[in-house]
C-alpha cells in the first residue's frame, strides 16, 4: 500500500508539472464527448475521452506486467 501511494503521489506531481503542455491536448473535446447546455444547467459527459484514457492505461499496465 505504501508503494502504491508513493507512486500515485509521484504521478500526480508529474501531471501537475506537465499541465501547461497537457492542457493543450484535445482530451475533453473529442467527437464522442457530450455537452448538454440548458438554462442554469450544464452536463458534460466525456465518453470518448474516458474510453481513450482507459485504453491507454490498460495498454501501459499490460506492458509493465509482462
N, C-alpha and C positions, 0 to 999 in steps of 0.2 A: 504494500500500500504506500509506503514511504517513497519508493522508487517511482511509482505512478504519479504521485503528487509533485515530485520534483520535476519529472519530465513535463507534466501538464503546465507547471509554472514557467518552465523554460520556453515551451511552445507559445504560451500567452505573451511572454516577454518578446519573443521573436516576432510574433504577429504585430505587436504594438510598435516595435521599431520599424517594421516594414510597411506600416499602414499607409504612409503617403504614396507608396507605389502600388500597394494592393487595392487602394480605393479607386485607382484608375482602370482596373479590370472591369469588364462588363457584367460581373456577377451581380445578380439582383435586378438586371434589366434584360434578361434573356426572353425569347419569344414565348416560353411557357410559363412565365411569371404573371400572375393575375393581380390586377389592382382594380378594386371596385370603389368608386367615389360617389358618395351621396351627401346630402346636406348634413354637415356636422358629423360625418362618419366616413372613415376610410378603412378598407380591408385590403391588406397586402398579403398575398399567398405565393411565396416563391417556389413553386413546384419544380420548375426546370433547374433552378439553382440548387435546390436541395438534392435532386437526383444526381446532378453533376458532382457536387461535393461528396455525396455518399459513394459514388462510383470511384472517384479519385482516392478517397480514404480507404476503401475496400482494396483497391489495387496496391496501394502503398503498404498496407498491413499484410497483405498476402505476400508481397515481395520480401518484407522484413522477416517473416516467419519461415521462409524457405531456407 
